[in-house]
Amino acid sequence: MRTTSFTSKIAALVRDASSPSAQVEHRGHLLRTEINTSGIVTAAALLELALTFHHAV
């Protein structure tokens, strides 16, 4: 259940990747902290991929 919640939040980051007002970096930082606290490794890897996409766009 928690992994699905993280996946939804990460998908929202990807959706907002090219928007400068979306605060993707800040939201990503908060989400990274939440994911690291939970210990779900796959969500952490997916978040890093989403943030890389943000930088590429």
All heavy atoms as atom14 arrays in JSON, in Angstrom:
{
  "sequence": "MRTTSFTSKIAALVRDASSPSAQVEHRGHLLRTEINTSGIVTAAALLELALTFHHAV",
  "atom14_mask": [
    [1, 1, 1, 1, 1, 1, 1, 1, 0, 0, 0, 0, 0, 0],
    [1, 1, 1, 1, 1, 1, 1, 1, 1, 1, 1, 0, 0, 0],
    [1, 1, 1, 1, 1, 1, 1, 0, 0, 0, 0, 0, 0, 0],
    [1, 1, 1, 1, 1, 1, 1, 0, 0, 0, 0, 0, 0, 0],
    [1, 1, 1, 1, 1, 1, 0, 0, 0, 0, 0, 0, 0, 0],
    [1, 1, 1, 1, 1, 1, 1, 1, 1, 1, 1, 0, 0, 0],
    [1, 1, 1, 1, 1, 1, 1, 0, 0, 0, 0, 0, 0, 0],
    [1, 1, 1, 1, 1, 1, 0, 0, 0, 0, 0, 0, 0, 0],
    [1, 1, 1, 1, 1, 1, 1, 1, 1, 0, 0, 0, 0, 0],
    [1, 1, 1, 1, 1, 1, 1, 1, 0, 0, 0, 0, 0, 0],
    [1, 1, 1, 1, 1, 0, 0, 0, 0, 0, 0, 0, 0, 0],
    [1, 1, 1, 1, 1, 0, 0, 0, 0, 0, 0, 0, 0, 0],
    [1, 1, 1, 1, 1, 1, 1, 1, 0, 0, 0, 0, 0, 0],
    [1, 1, 1, 1, 1, 1, 1, 0, 0, 0, 0, 0, 0, 0],
    [1, 1, 1, 1, 1, 1, 1, 1, 1, 1, 1, 0, 0, 0],
    [1, 1, 1, 1, 1, 1, 1, 1, 0, 0, 0, 0, 0, 0],
    [1, 1, 1, 1, 1, 0, 0, 0, 0, 0, 0, 0, 0, 0],
    [1, 1, 1, 1, 1, 1, 0, 0, 0, 0, 0, 0, 0, 0],
    [1, 1, 1, 1, 1, 1, 0, 0, 0, 0, 0, 0, 0, 0],
    [1, 1, 1, 1, 1, 1, 1, 0, 0, 0, 0, 0, 0, 0],
    [1, 1, 1, 1, 1, 1, 0, 0, 0, 0, 0, 0, 0, 0],
    [1, 1, 1, 1, 1, 0, 0, 0, 0, 0, 0, 0, 0, 0],
    [1, 1, 1, 1, 1, 1, 1, 1, 1, 0, 0, 0, 0, 0],
    [1, 1, 1, 1, 1, 1, 1, 0, 0, 0, 0, 0, 0, 0],
    [1, 1, 1, 1, 1, 1, 1, 1, 1, 0, 0, 0, 0, 0],
    [1, 1, 1, 1, 1, 1, 1, 1, 1, 1, 0, 0, 0, 0],
    [1, 1, 1, 1, 1, 1, 1, 1, 1, 1, 1, 0, 0, 0],
    [1, 1, 1, 1, 0, 0, 0, 0, 0, 0, 0, 0, 0, 0],
    [1, 1, 1, 1, 1, 1, 1, 1, 1, 1, 0, 0, 0, 0],
    [1, 1, 1, 1, 1, 1, 1, 1, 0, 0, 0, 0, 0, 0],
    [1, 1, 1, 1, 1, 1, 1, 1, 0, 0, 0, 0, 0, 0],
    [1, 1, 1, 1, 1, 1, 1, 1, 1, 1, 1, 0, 0, 0],
    [1, 1, 1, 1, 1, 1, 1, 0, 0, 0, 0, 0, 0, 0],
    [1, 1, 1, 1, 1, 1, 1, 1, 1, 0, 0, 0, 0, 0],
    [1, 1, 1, 1, 1, 1, 1, 1, 0, 0, 0, 0, 0, 0],
    [1, 1, 1, 1, 1, 1, 1, 1, 0, 0, 0, 0, 0, 0],
    [1, 1, 1, 1, 1, 1, 1, 0, 0, 0, 0, 0, 0, 0],
    [1, 1, 1, 1, 1, 1, 0, 0, 0, 0, 0, 0, 0, 0],
    [1, 1, 1, 1, 0, 0, 0, 0, 0, 0, 0, 0, 0, 0],
    [1, 1, 1, 1, 1, 1, 1, 1, 0, 0, 0, 0, 0, 0],
    [1, 1, 1, 1, 1, 1, 1, 0, 0, 0, 0, 0, 0, 0],
    [1, 1, 1, 1, 1, 1, 1, 0, 0, 0, 0, 0, 0, 0],
    [1, 1, 1, 1, 1, 0, 0, 0, 0, 0, 0, 0, 0, 0],
    [1, 1, 1, 1, 1, 0, 0, 0, 0, 0, 0, 0, 0, 0],
    [1, 1, 1, 1, 1, 0, 0, 0, 0, 0, 0, 0, 0, 0],
    [1, 1, 1, 1, 1, 1, 1, 1, 0, 0, 0, 0, 0, 0],
    [1, 1, 1, 1, 1, 1, 1, 1, 0, 0, 0, 0, 0, 0],
    [1, 1, 1, 1, 1, 1, 1, 1, 1, 0, 0, 0, 0, 0],
    [1, 1, 1, 1, 1, 1, 1, 1, 0, 0, 0, 0, 0, 0],
    [1, 1, 1, 1, 1, 0, 0, 0, 0, 0, 0, 0, 0, 0],
    [1, 1, 1, 1, 1, 1, 1, 1, 0, 0, 0, 0, 0, 0],
    [1, 1, 1, 1, 1, 1, 1, 0, 0, 0, 0, 0, 0, 0],
    [1, 1, 1, 1, 1, 1, 1, 1, 1, 1, 1, 0, 0, 0],
    [1, 1, 1, 1, 1, 1, 1, 1, 1, 1, 0, 0, 0, 0],
    [1, 1, 1, 1, 1, 1, 1, 1, 1, 1, 0, 0, 0, 0],
    [1, 1, 1, 1, 1, 0, 0, 0, 0, 0, 0, 0, 0, 0],
    [1, 1, 1, 1, 1, 1, 1, 0, 0, 0, 0, 0, 0, 0]
  ],
  "atom14_positions": [
    [[0.82, -1.17, 0.0], [0.0, 0.0, 0.0], [0.88, 1.26, 0.0], [0.61, 2.21, -0.72], [-0.91, -0.03, 1.23], [-1.86, 1.09, 1.28], [-3.33, 0.64, 0.43], [-4.56, 1.11, 1.55], [0.0, 0.0, 0.0], [0.0, 0.0, 0.0], [0.0, 0.0, 0.0], [0.0, 0.0, 0.0], [0.0, 0.0, 0.0], [0.0, 0.0, 0.0]],
    [[1.9, 1.23, 0.8], [2.79, 2.39, 0.9], [3.57, 2.59, -0.4], [3.79, 3.72, -0.83], [3.73, 2.21, 2.08], [4.5, 3.43, 2.4], [4.83, 3.44, 3.88], [5.65, 4.58, 4.13], [5.28, 5.58, 4.9], [4.14, 5.54, 5.5], [6.08, 6.61, 5.09], [0.0, 0.0, 0.0], [0.0, 0.0, 0.0], [0.0, 0.0, 0.0]],
    [[3.98, 1.51, -1.02], [4.7, 1.61, -2.29], [3.83, 2.25, -3.36], [4.3, 3.07, -4.15], [5.15, 0.21, -2.76], [5.95, -0.38, -1.73], [5.96, 0.29, -4.03], [0.0, 0.0, 0.0], [0.0, 0.0, 0.0], [0.0, 0.0, 0.0], [0.0, 0.0, 0.0], [0.0, 0.0, 0.0], [0.0, 0.0, 0.0], [0.0, 0.0, 0.0]],
    [[2.56, 1.92, -3.39], [1.63, 2.52, -4.35], [1.51, 4.02, -4.12], [1.46, 4.8, -5.07], [0.25, 1.85, -4.25], [0.41, 0.45, -4.45], [-0.71, 2.41, -5.27], [0.0, 0.0, 0.0], [0.0, 0.0, 0.0], [0.0, 0.0, 0.0], [0.0, 0.0, 0.0], [0.0, 0.0, 0.0], [0.0, 0.0, 0.0], [0.0, 0.0, 0.0]],
    [[1.49, 4.42, -2.88], [1.42, 5.85, -2.55], [2.67, 6.57, -3.07], [2.57, 7.66, -3.65], [1.31, 6.02, -1.04], [1.42, 7.37, -0.69], [0.0, 0.0, 0.0], [0.0, 0.0, 0.0], [0.0, 0.0, 0.0], [0.0, 0.0, 0.0], [0.0, 0.0, 0.0], [0.0, 0.0, 0.0], [0.0, 0.0, 0.0], [0.0, 0.0, 0.0]],
    [[3.83, 5.96, -2.86], [5.08, 6.56, -3.36], [5.08, 6.63, -4.89], [5.49, 7.63, -5.46], [6.3, 5.77, -2.88], [6.59, 5.92, -1.42], [7.05, 4.84, -0.68], [6.41, 7.12, -0.77], [7.33, 4.97, 0.66], [6.68, 7.25, 0.59], [7.15, 6.17, 1.3], [0.0, 0.0, 0.0], [0.0, 0.0, 0.0], [0.0, 0.0, 0.0]],
    [[4.6, 5.57, -5.52], [4.56, 5.55, -6.98], [3.67, 6.66, -7.51], [4.01, 7.33, -8.5], [4.08, 4.18, -7.49], [4.95, 3.16, -6.98], [4.06, 4.12, -9.0], [0.0, 0.0, 0.0], [0.0, 0.0, 0.0], [0.0, 0.0, 0.0], [0.0, 0.0, 0.0], [0.0, 0.0, 0.0], [0.0, 0.0, 0.0], [0.0, 0.0, 0.0]],
    [[2.56, 6.9, -6.88], [1.66, 7.98, -7.3], [2.31, 9.35, -7.15], [2.19, 10.21, -8.02], [0.37, 7.95, -6.48], [-0.32, 6.77, -6.69], [0.0, 0.0, 0.0], [0.0, 0.0, 0.0], [0.0, 0.0, 0.0], [0.0, 0.0, 0.0], [0.0, 0.0, 0.0], [0.0, 0.0, 0.0], [0.0, 0.0, 0.0], [0.0, 0.0, 0.0]],
    [[3.01, 9.55, -6.05], [3.69, 10.83, -5.82], [4.83, 11.03, -6.82], [5.06, 12.14, -7.3], [4.23, 10.9, -4.39], [3.13, 11.0, -3.35], [3.71, 11.0, -1.96], [2.62, 11.03, -0.9], [3.18, 11.0, 0.46], [0.0, 0.0, 0.0], [0.0, 0.0, 0.0], [0.0, 0.0, 0.0], [0.0, 0.0, 0.0], [0.0, 0.0, 0.0]],
    [[5.54, 9.96, -7.14], [6.63, 10.04, -8.12], [6.07, 10.32, -9.51], [6.63, 11.12, -10.27], [7.47, 8.75, -8.09], [8.21, 8.66, -6.75], [8.46, 8.72, -9.25], [8.85, 7.31, -6.47], [0.0, 0.0, 0.0], [0.0, 0.0, 0.0], [0.0, 0.0, 0.0], [0.0, 0.0, 0.0], [0.0, 0.0, 0.0], [0.0, 0.0, 0.0]],
    [[4.95, 9.71, -9.84], [4.3, 9.97, -11.13], [3.9, 11.43, -11.25], [4.02, 12.03, -12.32], [3.08, 9.07, -11.3], [0.0, 0.0, 0.0], [0.0, 0.0, 0.0], [0.0, 0.0, 0.0], [0.0, 0.0, 0.0], [0.0, 0.0, 0.0], [0.0, 0.0, 0.0], [0.0, 0.0, 0.0], [0.0, 0.0, 0.0], [0.0, 0.0, 0.0]],
    [[3.45, 12.03, -10.16], [3.11, 13.45, -10.17], [4.35, 14.3, -10.42], [4.28, 15.33, -11.11], [2.45, 13.84, -8.86], [0.0, 0.0, 0.0], [0.0, 0.0, 0.0], [0.0, 0.0, 0.0], [0.0, 0.0, 0.0], [0.0, 0.0, 0.0], [0.0, 0.0, 0.0], [0.0, 0.0, 0.0], [0.0, 0.0, 0.0], [0.0, 0.0, 0.0]],
    [[5.49, 13.89, -9.89], [6.74, 14.6, -10.14], [7.11, 14.54, -11.62], [7.53, 15.53, -12.21], [7.89, 14.03, -9.31], [7.9, 14.35, -7.83], [9.07, 13.64, -7.16], [7.98, 15.83, -7.59], [0.0, 0.0, 0.0], [0.0, 0.0, 0.0], [0.0, 0.0, 0.0], [0.0, 0.0, 0.0], [0.0, 0.0, 0.0], [0.0, 0.0, 0.0]],
    [[6.97, 13.38, -12.22], [7.28, 13.22, -13.64], [6.33, 14.07, -14.48], [6.75, 14.73, -15.43], [7.2, 11.73, -14.06], [7.31, 11.57, -15.56], [8.29, 10.93, -13.36], [0.0, 0.0, 0.0], [0.0, 0.0, 0.0], [0.0, 0.0, 0.0], [0.0, 0.0, 0.0], [0.0, 0.0, 0.0], [0.0, 0.0, 0.0], [0.0, 0.0, 0.0]],
    [[5.07, 14.1, -14.11], [4.08, 14.91, -14.83], [4.46, 16.39, -14.8], [4.32, 17.11, -15.78], [2.7, 14.72, -14.2], [1.6, 15.52, -14.88], [0.34, 15.6, -14.06], [0.64, 16.28, -12.8], [0.08, 15.98, -11.63], [-0.78, 14.99, -11.55], [0.39, 16.64, -10.55], [0.0, 0.0, 0.0], [0.0, 0.0, 0.0], [0.0, 0.0, 0.0]],
    [[4.99, 16.86, -13.68], [5.34, 18.26, -13.51], [6.79, 18.57, -13.84], [7.27, 19.67, -13.55], [5.06, 18.69, -12.06], [3.6, 18.56, -11.68], [2.75, 18.58, -12.59], [3.31, 18.45, -10.47], [0.0, 0.0, 0.0], [0.0, 0.0, 0.0], [0.0, 0.0, 0.0], [0.0, 0.0, 0.0], [0.0, 0.0, 0.0], [0.0, 0.0, 0.0]],
    [[7.5, 17.65, -14.44], [8.95, 17.76, -14.63], [9.39, 19.04, -15.33], [10.39, 19.63, -14.95], [9.48, 16.55, -15.39], [0.0, 0.0, 0.0], [0.0, 0.0, 0.0], [0.0, 0.0, 0.0], [0.0, 0.0, 0.0], [0.0, 0.0, 0.0], [0.0, 0.0, 0.0], [0.0, 0.0, 0.0], [0.0, 0.0, 0.0], [0.0, 0.0, 0.0]],
    [[8.69, 19.49, -16.33], [9.16, 20.66, -17.07], [8.58, 21.97, -16.55], [8.91, 23.03, -17.06], [8.79, 20.51, -18.55], [7.38, 20.47, -18.69], [0.0, 0.0, 0.0], [0.0, 0.0, 0.0], [0.0, 0.0, 0.0], [0.0, 0.0, 0.0], [0.0, 0.0, 0.0], [0.0, 0.0, 0.0], [0.0, 0.0, 0.0], [0.0, 0.0, 0.0]],
    [[7.77, 21.92, -15.53], [7.14, 23.12, -14.99], [8.04, 23.77, -13.94], [8.31, 23.17, -12.9], [5.8, 22.77, -14.36], [5.23, 23.89, -13.75], [0.0, 0.0, 0.0], [0.0, 0.0, 0.0], [0.0, 0.0, 0.0], [0.0, 0.0, 0.0], [0.0, 0.0, 0.0], [0.0, 0.0, 0.0], [0.0, 0.0, 0.0], [0.0, 0.0, 0.0]],
    [[8.5, 24.99, -14.19], [9.41, 25.64, -13.23], [8.72, 25.99, -11.91], [9.38, 26.08, -10.87], [9.88, 26.89, -13.96], [8.87, 27.14, -15.02], [8.26, 25.82, -15.36], [0.0, 0.0, 0.0], [0.0, 0.0, 0.0], [0.0, 0.0, 0.0], [0.0, 0.0, 0.0], [0.0, 0.0, 0.0], [0.0, 0.0, 0.0], [0.0, 0.0, 0.0]],
    [[7.41, 26.17, -11.92], [6.72, 26.56, -10.69], [6.27, 25.36, -9.86], [5.65, 25.54, -8.81], [5.5, 27.42, -11.05], [4.59, 26.66, -11.81], [0.0, 0.0, 0.0], [0.0, 0.0, 0.0], [0.0, 0.0, 0.0], [0.0, 0.0, 0.0], [0.0, 0.0, 0.0], [0.0, 0.0, 0.0], [0.0, 0.0, 0.0], [0.0, 0.0, 0.0]],
    [[6.54, 24.17, -10.3], [6.06, 22.97, -9.6], [6.9, 22.58, -8.4], [6.53, 21.69, -7.66], [5.99, 21.79, -10.58], [0.0, 0.0, 0.0], [0.0, 0.0, 0.0], [0.0, 0.0, 0.0], [0.0, 0.0, 0.0], [0.0, 0.0, 0.0], [0.0, 0.0, 0.0], [0.0, 0.0, 0.0], [0.0, 0.0, 0.0], [0.0, 0.0, 0.0]],
    [[8.03, 23.22, -8.19], [8.94, 22.92, -7.09], [9.31, 21.43, -7.03], [9.27, 20.79, -5.99], [8.33, 23.35, -5.76], [8.07, 24.82, -5.65], [7.45, 25.19, -4.33], [6.86, 24.36, -3.65], [7.6, 26.44, -3.96], [0.0, 0.0, 0.0], [0.0, 0.0, 0.0], [0.0, 0.0, 0.0], [0.0, 0.0, 0.0], [0.0, 0.0, 0.0]],
    [[9.67, 20.9, -8.19], [9.98, 19.47, -8.29], [11.15, 19.11, -7.38], [11.12, 18.08, -6.7], [10.26, 19.08, -9.76], [10.75, 17.65, -9.86], [9.0, 19.28, -10.59], [0.0, 0.0, 0.0], [0.0, 0.0, 0.0], [0.0, 0.0, 0.0], [0.0, 0.0, 0.0], [0.0, 0.0, 0.0], [0.0, 0.0, 0.0], [0.0, 0.0, 0.0]],
    [[12.17, 19.95, -7.34], [13.34, 19.65, -6.49], [12.95, 19.56, -5.02], [13.36, 18.64, -4.32], [14.42, 20.72, -6.68], [15.12, 20.65, -8.0], [15.97, 19.4, -8.12], [16.57, 18.95, -7.12], [16.05, 18.87, -9.23], [0.0, 0.0, 0.0], [0.0, 0.0, 0.0], [0.0, 0.0, 0.0], [0.0, 0.0, 0.0], [0.0, 0.0, 0.0]],
    [[12.17, 20.51, -4.56], [11.76, 20.54, -3.16], [10.87, 19.34, -2.83], [11.08, 18.66, -1.82], [11.03, 21.85, -2.84], [10.51, 21.93, -1.44], [11.35, 22.01, -0.35], [9.26, 21.91, -0.95], [10.64, 22.04, 0.75], [9.35, 21.98, 0.41], [0.0, 0.0, 0.0], [0.0, 0.0, 0.0], [0.0, 0.0, 0.0], [0.0, 0.0, 0.0]],
    [[9.9, 19.09, -3.68], [9.02, 17.94, -3.49], [9.8, 16.64, -3.53], [9.54, 15.71, -2.76], [7.92, 17.93, -4.53], [6.91, 19.04, -4.32], [5.96, 19.25, -5.47], [5.45, 18.06, -6.09], [5.04, 18.0, -7.35], [5.08, 19.07, -8.13], [4.57, 16.88, -7.85], [0.0, 0.0, 0.0], [0.0, 0.0, 0.0], [0.0, 0.0, 0.0]],
    [[10.79, 16.56, -4.44], [11.63, 15.37, -4.53], [12.44, 15.15, -3.27], [12.59, 14.01, -2.81], [0.0, 0.0, 0.0], [0.0, 0.0, 0.0], [0.0, 0.0, 0.0], [0.0, 0.0, 0.0], [0.0, 0.0, 0.0], [0.0, 0.0, 0.0], [0.0, 0.0, 0.0], [0.0, 0.0, 0.0], [0.0, 0.0, 0.0], [0.0, 0.0, 0.0]],
    [[12.95, 16.24, -2.71], [13.73, 16.14, -1.47], [12.87, 15.6, -0.32], [13.3, 14.71, 0.43], [14.33, 17.49, -1.11], [15.06, 17.49, 0.19], [16.28, 16.87, 0.35], [14.74, 18.01, 1.39], [16.68, 17.01, 1.6], [15.75, 17.71, 2.26], [0.0, 0.0, 0.0], [0.0, 0.0, 0.0], [0.0, 0.0, 0.0], [0.0, 0.0, 0.0]],
    [[11.66, 16.14, -0.2], [10.76, 15.68, 0.86], [10.37, 14.21, 0.65], [10.34, 13.43, 1.61], [9.49, 16.54, 0.89], [9.68, 18.0, 1.3], [8.37, 18.75, 1.18], [10.23, 18.09, 2.71], [0.0, 0.0, 0.0], [0.0, 0.0, 0.0], [0.0, 0.0, 0.0], [0.0, 0.0, 0.0], [0.0, 0.0, 0.0], [0.0, 0.0, 0.0]],
    [[10.11, 13.86, -0.59], [9.74, 12.48, -0.89], [10.92, 11.54, -0.67], [10.74, 10.42, -0.16], [9.23, 12.39, -2.33], [8.59, 11.08, -2.76], [7.47, 10.67, -1.81], [8.05, 11.22, -4.17], [0.0, 0.0, 0.0], [0.0, 0.0, 0.0], [0.0, 0.0, 0.0], [0.0, 0.0, 0.0], [0.0, 0.0, 0.0], [0.0, 0.0, 0.0]],
    [[12.12, 11.98, -1.01], [13.32, 11.15, -0.77], [13.46, 10.84, 0.72], [13.76, 9.72, 1.11], [14.57, 11.86, -1.29], [15.83, 11.04, -1.1], [17.07, 11.77, -1.58], [17.04, 11.89, -3.03], [17.18, 13.04, -3.68], [17.33, 14.17, -3.01], [17.17, 13.06, -4.99], [0.0, 0.0, 0.0], [0.0, 0.0, 0.0], [0.0, 0.0, 0.0]],
    [[13.25, 11.85, 1.56], [13.34, 11.65, 3.01], [12.29, 10.65, 3.49], [12.6, 9.75, 4.27], [13.14, 13.0, 3.74], [14.13, 13.92, 3.28], [13.25, 12.84, 5.23], [0.0, 0.0, 0.0], [0.0, 0.0, 0.0], [0.0, 0.0, 0.0], [0.0, 0.0, 0.0], [0.0, 0.0, 0.0], [0.0, 0.0, 0.0], [0.0, 0.0, 0.0]],
    [[11.08, 10.79, 3.0], [9.99, 9.89, 3.38], [10.29, 8.45, 2.93], [10.07, 7.49, 3.67], [8.69, 10.38, 2.76], [7.46, 9.69, 3.25], [6.19, 10.28, 2.66], [6.24, 11.35, 2.02], [5.14, 9.63, 2.83], [0.0, 0.0, 0.0], [0.0, 0.0, 0.0], [0.0, 0.0, 0.0], [0.0, 0.0, 0.0], [0.0, 0.0, 0.0]],
    [[10.8, 8.31, 1.7], [11.11, 6.98, 1.17], [12.26, 6.35, 1.94], [12.22, 5.17, 2.29], [11.42, 7.05, -0.34], [10.14, 7.34, -1.12], [12.07, 5.77, -0.83], [10.37, 7.65, -2.59], [0.0, 0.0, 0.0], [0.0, 0.0, 0.0], [0.0, 0.0, 0.0], [0.0, 0.0, 0.0], [0.0, 0.0, 0.0], [0.0, 0.0, 0.0]],
    [[13.3, 7.13, 2.22], [14.45, 6.59, 2.97], [14.04, 6.14, 4.37], [14.54, 5.14, 4.88], [15.57, 7.61, 3.04], [16.28, 7.76, 1.71], [16.22, 6.89, 0.85], [16.94, 8.89, 1.53], [0.0, 0.0, 0.0], [0.0, 0.0, 0.0], [0.0, 0.0, 0.0], [0.0, 0.0, 0.0], [0.0, 0.0, 0.0], [0.0, 0.0, 0.0]],
    [[13.13, 6.87, 4.98], [12.64, 6.49, 6.31], [11.87, 5.17, 6.25], [11.98, 4.34, 7.15], [11.72, 7.6, 6.87], [12.47, 8.81, 6.94], [11.22, 7.25, 8.25], [0.0, 0.0, 0.0], [0.0, 0.0, 0.0], [0.0, 0.0, 0.0], [0.0, 0.0, 0.0], [0.0, 0.0, 0.0], [0.0, 0.0, 0.0], [0.0, 0.0, 0.0]],
    [[11.13, 4.97, 5.17], [10.34, 3.75, 5.05], [11.19, 2.53, 4.68], [10.82, 1.41, 4.95], [9.24, 3.91, 4.0], [9.79, 3.89, 2.7], [0.0, 0.0, 0.0], [0.0, 0.0, 0.0], [0.0, 0.0, 0.0], [0.0, 0.0, 0.0], [0.0, 0.0, 0.0], [0.0, 0.0, 0.0], [0.0, 0.0, 0.0], [0.0, 0.0, 0.0]],
    [[12.32, 2.79, 4.0], [13.21, 1.69, 3.63], [12.81, 0.95, 2.36], [13.3, -0.15, 2.11], [0.0, 0.0, 0.0], [0.0, 0.0, 0.0], [0.0, 0.0, 0.0], [0.0, 0.0, 0.0], [0.0, 0.0, 0.0], [0.0, 0.0, 0.0], [0.0, 0.0, 0.0], [0.0, 0.0, 0.0], [0.0, 0.0, 0.0], [0.0, 0.0, 0.0]],
    [[11.94, 1.52, 1.56], [11.5, 0.86, 0.32], [12.49, 1.23, -0.79], [12.45, 2.32, -1.35], [10.06, 1.27, -0.04], [9.11, 0.85, 1.09], [9.65, 0.62, -1.36], [7.7, 1.31, 0.91], [0.0, 0.0, 0.0], [0.0, 0.0, 0.0], [0.0, 0.0, 0.0], [0.0, 0.0, 0.0], [0.0, 0.0, 0.0], [0.0, 0.0, 0.0]],
    [[13.38, 0.31, -1.09], [14.48, 0.56, -2.02], [14.01, 0.81, -3.45], [14.54, 1.68, -4.14], [15.49, -0.61, -1.96], [16.63, -0.39, -2.92], [16.0, -0.8, -0.55], [0.0, 0.0, 0.0], [0.0, 0.0, 0.0], [0.0, 0.0, 0.0], [0.0, 0.0, 0.0], [0.0, 0.0, 0.0], [0.0, 0.0, 0.0], [0.0, 0.0, 0.0]],
    [[13.01, 0.08, -3.88], [12.56, 0.24, -5.27], [11.96, 1.63, -5.49], [12.13, 2.21, -6.56], [11.53, -0.83, -5.65], [10.45, -0.8, -4.72], [12.15, -2.21, -5.66], [0.0, 0.0, 0.0], [0.0, 0.0, 0.0], [0.0, 0.0, 0.0], [0.0, 0.0, 0.0], [0.0, 0.0, 0.0], [0.0, 0.0, 0.0], [0.0, 0.0, 0.0]],
    [[11.28, 2.16, -4.5], [10.71, 3.51, -4.63], [11.83, 4.54, -4.69], [11.73, 5.54, -5.41], [9.77, 3.8, -3.47], [0.0, 0.0, 0.0], [0.0, 0.0, 0.0], [0.0, 0.0, 0.0], [0.0, 0.0, 0.0], [0.0, 0.0, 0.0], [0.0, 0.0, 0.0], [0.0, 0.0, 0.0], [0.0, 0.0, 0.0], [0.0, 0.0, 0.0]],
    [[12.91, 4.32, -3.96], [14.05, 5.24, -3.98], [14.67, 5.27, -5.37], [15.01, 6.35, -5.89], [15.08, 4.83, -2.93], [0.0, 0.0, 0.0], [0.0, 0.0, 0.0], [0.0, 0.0, 0.0], [0.0, 0.0, 0.0], [0.0, 0.0, 0.0], [0.0, 0.0, 0.0], [0.0, 0.0, 0.0], [0.0, 0.0, 0.0], [0.0, 0.0, 0.0]],
    [[14.82, 4.12, -5.99], [15.39, 4.07, -7.34], [14.47, 4.74, -8.35], [14.93, 5.48, -9.23], [15.65, 2.62, -7.74], [0.0, 0.0, 0.0], [0.0, 0.0, 0.0], [0.0, 0.0, 0.0], [0.0, 0.0, 0.0], [0.0, 0.0, 0.0], [0.0, 0.0, 0.0], [0.0, 0.0, 0.0], [0.0, 0.0, 0.0], [0.0, 0.0, 0.0]],
    [[13.19, 4.54, -8.22], [12.22, 5.16, -9.11], [12.22, 6.68, -8.95], [12.13, 7.42, -9.94], [10.83, 4.59, -8.85], [9.72, 5.0, -9.8], [10.06, 4.62, -11.24], [8.42, 4.34, -9.38], [0.0, 0.0, 0.0], [0.0, 0.0, 0.0], [0.0, 0.0, 0.0], [0.0, 0.0, 0.0], [0.0, 0.0, 0.0], [0.0, 0.0, 0.0]],
    [[12.35, 7.16, -7.74], [12.43, 8.6, -7.49], [13.66, 9.21, -8.15], [13.57, 10.26, -8.78], [12.44, 8.9, -5.99], [12.65, 10.36, -5.61], [11.51, 11.23, -6.15], [12.79, 10.51, -4.12], [0.0, 0.0, 0.0], [0.0, 0.0, 0.0], [0.0, 0.0, 0.0], [0.0, 0.0, 0.0], [0.0, 0.0, 0.0], [0.0, 0.0, 0.0]],
    [[14.79, 8.55, -8.04], [16.01, 9.07, -8.66], [15.86, 9.13, -10.18], [16.32, 10.07, -10.82], [17.22, 8.22, -8.26], [17.55, 8.29, -6.78], [17.72, 9.71, -6.26], [18.32, 10.55, -6.94], [17.23, 9.96, -5.14], [0.0, 0.0, 0.0], [0.0, 0.0, 0.0], [0.0, 0.0, 0.0], [0.0, 0.0, 0.0], [0.0, 0.0, 0.0]],
    [[15.2, 8.14, -10.76], [14.95, 8.14, -12.2], [14.04, 9.32, -12.57], [14.29, 10.02, -13.56], [14.32, 6.82, -12.62], [14.0, 6.69, -14.12], [15.28, 6.75, -14.94], [13.27, 5.38, -14.36], [0.0, 0.0, 0.0], [0.0, 0.0, 0.0], [0.0, 0.0, 0.0], [0.0, 0.0, 0.0], [0.0, 0.0, 0.0], [0.0, 0.0, 0.0]],
    [[13.03, 9.57, -11.78], [12.11, 10.69, -12.05], [12.83, 12.03, -11.94], [12.61, 12.93, -12.77], [10.93, 10.65, -11.07], [0.0, 0.0, 0.0], [0.0, 0.0, 0.0], [0.0, 0.0, 0.0], [0.0, 0.0, 0.0], [0.0, 0.0, 0.0], [0.0, 0.0, 0.0], [0.0, 0.0, 0.0], [0.0, 0.0, 0.0], [0.0, 0.0, 0.0]],
    [[13.7, 12.18, -10.96], [14.44, 13.44, -10.81], [15.45, 13.62, -11.94], [15.68, 14.74, -12.4], [15.12, 13.5, -9.45], [14.16, 13.61, -8.26], [14.93, 13.53, -6.95], [13.35, 14.89, -8.34], [0.0, 0.0, 0.0], [0.0, 0.0, 0.0], [0.0, 0.0, 0.0], [0.0, 0.0, 0.0], [0.0, 0.0, 0.0], [0.0, 0.0, 0.0]],
    [[16.02, 12.52, -12.42], [16.89, 12.6, -13.58], [16.13, 13.06, -14.82], [16.6, 13.9, -15.59], [17.55, 11.23, -13.84], [18.28, 10.84, -12.68], [18.47, 11.26, -15.04], [0.0, 0.0, 0.0], [0.0, 0.0, 0.0], [0.0, 0.0, 0.0], [0.0, 0.0, 0.0], [0.0, 0.0, 0.0], [0.0, 0.0, 0.0], [0.0, 0.0, 0.0]],
    [[14.92, 12.56, -14.97], [14.06, 12.99, -16.06], [13.77, 14.47, -15.95], [13.8, 15.22, -16.96], [12.77, 12.18, -16.06], [11.79, 12.58, -17.14], [12.03, 12.22, -18.45], [10.67, 13.32, -16.84], [11.16, 12.6, -19.45], [9.78, 13.7, -17.83], [10.02, 13.34, -19.15], [0.0, 0.0, 0.0], [0.0, 0.0, 0.0], [0.0, 0.0, 0.0]],
    [[13.52, 14.96, -14.75], [13.26, 16.39, -14.53], [14.45, 17.22, -15.02], [14.27, 18.23, -15.68], [12.98, 16.65, -13.05], [13.04, 18.09, -12.67], [12.13, 19.02, -13.12], [13.92, 18.75, -11.89], [12.45, 20.21, -12.62], [13.52, 20.06, -11.86], [0.0, 0.0, 0.0], [0.0, 0.0, 0.0], [0.0, 0.0, 0.0], [0.0, 0.0, 0.0]],
    [[15.65, 16.8, -14.69], [16.85, 17.54, -15.09], [17.05, 17.47, -16.6], [17.56, 18.41, -17.22], [18.08, 17.03, -14.35], [18.07, 17.41, -12.9], [18.24, 18.7, -12.49], [17.9, 16.67, -11.79], [18.17, 18.75, -11.16], [17.97, 17.53, -10.72], [0.0, 0.0, 0.0], [0.0, 0.0, 0.0], [0.0, 0.0, 0.0], [0.0, 0.0, 0.0]],
    [[16.68, 16.36, -17.21], [16.84, 16.2, -18.65], [15.87, 17.08, -19.43], [16.18, 17.57, -20.51], [16.64, 14.74, -19.04], [0.0, 0.0, 0.0], [0.0, 0.0, 0.0], [0.0, 0.0, 0.0], [0.0, 0.0, 0.0], [0.0, 0.0, 0.0], [0.0, 0.0, 0.0], [0.0, 0.0, 0.0], [0.0, 0.0, 0.0], [0.0, 0.0, 0.0]],
    [[14.7, 17.27, -18.86], [13.67, 18.09, -19.54], [14.0, 19.52, -19.28], [13.95, 20.42, -19.97], [12.26, 17.75, -19.01], [11.22, 18.68, -19.63], [11.91, 16.33, -19.3], [0.0, 0.0, 0.0], [0.0, 0.0, 0.0], [0.0, 0.0, 0.0], [0.0, 0.0, 0.0], [0.0, 0.0, 0.0], [0.0, 0.0, 0.0], [0.0, 0.0, 0.0]]
  ]
}
